[in-house]
Amino acid sequence: MDTLGFRLRQEREALGLNQGDFGILVGVKKNAQLNYEAGRRSPDGEYFMAAAKAGVDVLYVLTGVSEKREISKAMNDIYTKAKEEAFRPGMEALKRANEAEGEAVAKIIEDARRSEMEAFQNSVKATRDSWTGQGERATQEVDRSNLNDFTLVRRFDIGLSDGARLIPVENAEADHIAVSRSWLCKHNLAADLCVLVKVSGDSMSPTIPDESLVLVDISDTRNTREGIYAFRRRGEAFIKRLVPVGVTEDDKPGALVIVSDNPSIAPETISGEGLADIRIVGRVKCVIANL
């Protein structure tokens, strides 16, 4: 049965510790640890902080999802595939060259080099003409019906830090970026209620790489669902994963676990008066990373 207590027991056994020894690490007695794993009682925030320092995957215990491992695997798969795709044309050209002999080899290589150079130059020229308005003929041939599927989303020049940099201030808008209307509709997003800001730092890596753009839905400010949020705290702005614990009947969390997806950074649990310091700006809906 996949319960919090069951997952807690899995993590303890993965560390090779019995209930008594594990209880010493997290500051509770053996009977308390037994009750937590049996589901008769729920641990508090201090317990989870100590468990995280002991090597427990707190996010997995709380949610049942070990997202860090899944994301790391997905990123590695994407990188491997991209690398294979990048090298495939060169390897195929080399194979063809090795099959040829003498002057034929030189001719194949020269023709391939000339063809690729011409294609590259044409691509650069077409792009330059499109942006500067010099390519009127090319512009006229664009299927304008496709452009109707795009709308503009505000982008801010001031980056949002996953460490401690201020969120964009009012009137700090830099420009706009075109985003697919159908994509926004599919995800129930409105362009005028979304902003794009740059994230600096690696505390949310690999989920959000350094220097990535994130799309923030500023209409979603609830903190009773787990997710990655942009929020203010004590005059500073952050982007972190928030995991609510003990949501009350009036839809308020009893505590919040602030999680950095970078496994080298321990989670932080806040409760009581500390919750008043949290001001949700919006929920991160999309990450645009530089590969």
C-alpha positions in Angstrom: 0.0 0.0 0.0 1.5 3.3 -1.2 1.2 5.5 1.9 3.4 8.2 3.5 4.4 5.7 6.2 5.2 3.0 3.6 7.4 5.3 1.6 9.1 6.5 4.8 9.9 2.9 5.7 11.3 2.4 2.2 13.6 5.3 2.6 14.8 4.2 6.0 15.5 0.7 4.8 17.3 2.1 1.7 19.7 3.8 4.2 20.3 0.4 5.9 19.0 1.6 9.3 16.6 0.0 11.8 13.9 2.1 13.4 15.9 2.8 16.6 19.0 4.0 14.8 17.0 6.0 12.3 15.1 7.6 15.2 18.3 8.8 16.7 19.3 10.5 13.5 16.0 12.4 13.2 15.5 13.1 16.9 12.6 10.8 17.8 12.2 7.6 19.8 11.8 4.2 18.2 8.1 4.0 19.1 7.5 7.3 17.4 9.2 6.1 14.2 7.1 2.9 14.4 3.9 5.0 14.6 5.0 7.2 11.7 5.6 4.2 9.4 2.4 2.5 10.5 0.4 5.6 9.6 -0.9 6.2 13.1 0.8 9.6 13.4 2.3 12.2 11.0 5.8 13.7 11.3 6.2 17.4 11.7 8.4 19.8 9.7 11.4 19.5 12.0 11.3 15.7 11.5 11.4 16.1 7.7 14.3 18.6 7.9 16.3 16.1 9.9 15.3 13.3 7.6 16.5 15.3 4.5 19.9 15.8 6.2 20.1 12.0 6.8 19.7 11.4 3.1 15.9 10.8 2.8 14.2 11.8 -0.4 11.6 14.0 1.4 9.8 14.9 -1.9 9.2 11.2 -2.6 8.0 10.5 1.0 5.5 13.4 0.8 4.2 12.9 -2.7 5.2 9.5 -3.9 7.0 10.9 -6.9 10.8 11.0 -7.1 10.7 13.7 -9.7 14.4 14.5 -9.4 15.4 11.1 -10.7 12.8 11.1 -13.5 13.8 14.6 -14.7 17.5 13.7 -14.6 16.9 10.6 -16.6 14.7 12.5 -19.1 17.4 15.3 -19.5 20.1 12.7 -20.1 17.9 10.9 -22.7 17.3 14.2 -24.5 21.0 15.1 -24.4 22.0 11.7 -25.7 19.5 11.8 -28.5 20.5 15.3 -29.5 24.1 14.4 -29.6 23.4 11.4 -31.8 21.4 13.5 -34.2 24.1 16.1 -34.4 26.8 13.6 -35.2 24.8 11.4 -37.6 25.2 13.6 -40.8 29.0 13.8 -40.3 29.3 10.1 -39.7 27.2 9.2 -42.7 29.3 11.6 -44.9 32.5 10.0 -43.6 31.2 6.5 -44.3 30.3 7.5 -47.9 33.8 9.1 -48.3 35.5 5.9 -47.1 33.6 3.9 -49.7 34.9 6.0 -52.5 38.5 6.1 -53.8 40.9 8.6 -55.3 39.5 11.7 -56.9 35.9 10.5 -56.2 36.6 10.9 -52.5 37.8 14.5 -52.9 34.9 15.3 -55.2 32.3 14.0 -52.7 33.8 15.9 -49.8 34.1 19.1 -51.9 30.6 18.9 -53.2 29.2 18.2 -49.7 31.2 21.1 -48.2 30.0 23.5 -51.0 26.4 22.3 -50.7 26.4 22.7 -46.9 28.0 26.1 -47.1 25.5 27.4 -49.7 22.6 26.1 -47.6 24.0 27.8 -44.5 24.6 31.1 -46.3 21.0 30.9 -47.8 19.6 30.3 -44.4 21.5 33.2 -42.9 20.4 35.5 -45.7 16.8 34.4 -45.4 16.8 35.0 -41.7 18.4 38.4 -42.0 16.0 39.5 -44.7 13.0 38.3 -42.7 14.1 40.4 -39.7 15.2 43.5 -41.6 12.4 43.6 -44.1 14.7 43.2 -47.1 13.2 39.9 -48.1 9.9 41.2 -49.4 9.4 38.3 -51.8 10.1 35.7 -49.1 7.8 37.5 -46.7 4.9 37.6 -49.2 5.2 33.8 -49.5 4.7 33.2 -45.8 1.5 31.4 -44.9 0.0 34.2 -42.8 -2.7 31.9 -41.5 0.0 30.3 -39.3 0.8 33.6 -37.7 -2.7 33.9 -36.4 -1.9 31.0 -34.0 0.5 33.3 -32.1 0.0 35.9 -29.4 2.5 38.0 -27.5 3.5 37.4 -23.8 5.4 40.0 -21.8 9.0 39.4 -21.1 10.9 41.2 -18.3 14.5 42.2 -18.6 15.1 41.7 -14.8 15.8 38.0 -14.0 14.0 36.1 -11.3 16.5 34.4 -9.1 16.2 30.9 -7.7 18.5 32.2 -5.0 17.9 35.8 -3.9 17.3 38.3 -6.7 14.3 40.6 -6.8 11.4 39.8 -9.1 10.7 42.2 -12.0 9.5 45.5 -10.6 6.5 47.4 -12.0 7.2 49.0 -15.4 10.3 46.8 -15.9 8.8 45.2 -19.0 11.4 44.7 -21.8 9.6 43.3 -24.8 7.2 40.5 -25.9 7.7 37.0 -27.1 5.3 35.2 -29.5 3.7 32.1 -27.9 1.3 29.7 -29.6 -2.4 30.5 -28.8 -3.3 26.8 -29.1 -0.6 25.9 -26.6 -1.9 28.5 -24.1 -5.5 27.3 -24.7 -4.5 23.7 -24.2 -3.0 24.6 -20.8 -5.8 26.9 -19.8 -3.6 30.0 -19.8 -4.3 33.6 -20.8 -1.5 35.6 -22.5 -2.3 38.8 -20.4 -2.0 36.7 -17.2 1.4 35.2 -18.0 4.9 36.7 -17.9 8.3 35.4 -19.0 11.3 36.0 -16.8 14.9 34.7 -16.7 16.0 32.4 -13.9 19.6 32.7 -12.6 21.3 30.0 -10.5 21.3 26.3 -10.3 19.3 25.5 -7.1 16.4 24.2 -9.3 18.7 22.3 -11.7 18.1 20.0 -13.5 14.4 20.9 -13.7 15.2 24.6 -14.4 18.8 25.0 -15.8 20.7 28.3 -15.2 19.8 31.2 -17.5 16.4 29.6 -18.5 13.3 31.5 -19.3 10.2 30.4 -17.3 6.6 31.2 -18.1 4.7 32.2 -14.9 0.9 32.1 -14.6 0.3 35.1 -12.3 -3.4 34.1 -11.9 -2.5 30.9 -10.0 -1.5 32.0 -6.5 -2.8 29.1 -4.4 -0.2 27.4 -2.2 -2.3 24.3 -1.3 -1.0 22.3 -4.3 2.5 21.0 -4.9 4.2 22.8 -7.7 7.0 25.2 -8.7 6.1 28.8 -7.8 7.6 32.3 -8.0 7.1 33.9 -4.6 8.3 36.8 -2.4 9.7 36.2 1.0 11.2 39.0 3.3 11.7 41.4 0.5 13.3 38.9 -1.9 12.0 36.8 -4.7 12.5 33.1 -5.3 11.5 30.3 -7.6 11.2 27.0 -5.7 9.1 23.9 -5.4 6.5 24.3 -2.7 5.0 21.2 -1.0 2.0 21.9 1.3 1.6 19.8 4.4 -1.6 19.4 6.4 -4.0 21.4 4.3 -6.9 22.6 6.6 -10.6 22.8 5.9 -10.4 26.5 5.0 -7.9 25.5 2.2 -4.7 26.7 4.0 -1.5 24.7 4.5 -0.4 23.9 8.0 3.2 24.1 6.8 5.1 24.5 3.5 8.2 22.5 2.6 10.5 24.7 0.3 12.3 22.2 -2.0 15.3 22.9 -4.3 15.4 20.3 -7.0 19.2 20.4 -6.8 19.8 17.4 -4.5 22.8 19.2 -2.8 20.4 21.8 -1.2 18.3 20.6 1.8 14.6 21.4 2.0 13.3 24.0 4.3 10.1 23.7 6.3 8.1 26.8 7.4 5.0 26.9 9.5 3.1 29.1 11.9 3.9 32.8 11.6 6.5 32.1 9.0 3.8 31.3 6.5 2.8 35.0 6.5 6.1 35.8 4.9 5.3 33.9 1.8 3.6 35.9 -1.0 2.8 33.8 -4.1 3.5 35.7 -7.4 2.4 32.8 -9.7 3.0 29.2 -10.7 5.6 28.2 -13.2 3.9 26.5 -16.2 6.8 26.2 -18.7 10.6 26.2 -18.9 12.5 27.3 -21.9 16.1 26.1 -21.6 19.2 26.7 -23.7 20.5 23.3 -24.9 
